[in-house]
Amino acid sequence: MSEVNNDKPEMCIKNRHHLYRLMISQLFYDGHTSIASSLAIQVNADPPCSPSDRLRSIVTKGLQHETDRQKDDEQASNINPVQQMLIGPGLDLEFDTNVICTAPEPSLYETVYVTSHKGACKAGAFSPDGQLIATGSSDASIKILDIERMLAKAQDTSCTDNQEGQGHPVIRTLYDHLEEVTCLEFHPNKPILASGSRDCHVKLFDYSKVTVKKAFKTISDVYPITCISFHPLGDHMVMGTSSPIIRLYDINTVQCYVSAVPSHQHTSPITSIKFEPGAKYFVSSSRDGSIKLWDAVSNKCINTFEKAHNGSQVCSVTFSRNGKYILSSGKDSLVKLWELSTSRCLIAYTGAGTTGKQEHHTQALFNHTEEYVMFPDEVTTSLCAWNSRNASRQQLLSLGHNGPIRSIVHSPNSASFLTCSDDFRARFWYYNK
């Protein structure tokens, strides 16, 4: 094995030298003699290169191969073909670098509904089909709202948010926690909502039952729950707490598993955790400043990005739909896109955060087509947005909250998102064509 590894750097140098020779020959062939001669000197091209059109031929064939491969990847994706057609292929910098955005800019969204809690609104979630949202509060309550009803009520000024009823957007109000609700997630294929709380419990609610108020199952821990994520098939859940140790639960048996290698764990509380859509991996972030990639089968850490945000706490992590990239945000007010195949930061989305350091945790996220990256600025309570591929800044959107944004989530399949704030309110944002 050592002999093979030692040969790799030499092989890379040879390949790079061969690539430079192809570039120089193509430049000579195209008549850019001075540029070709300058590059030849810089890379010490010996023997001298002759004009050749080979690079153009290789690139043409390679692009065709990439197009075929991309089609194969899309067919193998776990996203159904109809949804794929509606929301596009998603982010893939291997194939597309000069894509024209077709989705609306986030600054064009408008608030169409506001729901209020009796305490700070700390958590939000969309259902997988994009038909429902859930909000959770420090008052220990959870609301589930119907999006079609919110849109129908958007022009009805007589609509209030103080009780449930026929046609009212709030279809369920759930009370089974004793302390602040910190995280929410819908089950991928069943009418179940999971909630985590500072009371050290995860509750599972069957919201298909009209009269439901209490959970049908409780997962108990000894530490406050900070984040949860369902396995794409729904039988397991990964959980982060104020402890550094990540838990993997079997939802049916409530059996808990932890990594067999203690050194793989974080060294500070977990701030965010997310399964990869293809279920091969899950990713976690921590107050220790690191991001860890885990094998979802062996439950072992397979990669660590130390000091991912220059030593600042990492606030959020999420995968791109194809599982090739991780989007992260930190208390340094930076958003970063990490490429898993090379273990490096490809793009840093800068310009958010007027102070350069956040006080609270919040999330960075993709829009439903992954054409935009979104991140709320804590000081101005404005939404910052960038083109996901080239990091060009988009127009700011004033989010209208009177406190920090504690949770922001985007619909998986439409131009809408949810913001939850310390001002007790959750705002549902929608793009009206």
Secondary structure, 3 states (H helix, E strand, C coil): CHHHHHHHHHHHHHHHHHHHHHHHHHHHHCCCHHHHHHHHHHCCCCCCCCCCCHHHHHHHHHHHHHHHHHHHHHHHCCCCHHHHHHHCCCCCCCCCCCCCCCCCCHHHCEEEEEEECCCCEEEEEECCCCCEEEEEECCCEEEEEEHHHHHHHCCCCCCCCCCCCCCCCEEEEEECCCCCEEEEEECCCCCEEEEEECCCEEEEEECCCCCCCCCCEEEECCCCEEEEEECCCCCEEEEEECCCCCEEEECCCCCEECCCCHHHCCCCCEEEEEECCCCCEEEEEECCCCEEEEECCCCEEEEEECCCCCCCCEEEEEECCCCCEEEEEECCCCEEEEECCCCEEEEEECCCCCCCCCCCCCCCEECCCCCEEEEEECCCCEEEEEECCCCCECCCEECCCCCCEEEEEECCCCCEEEEEECCCEEEEEECCC
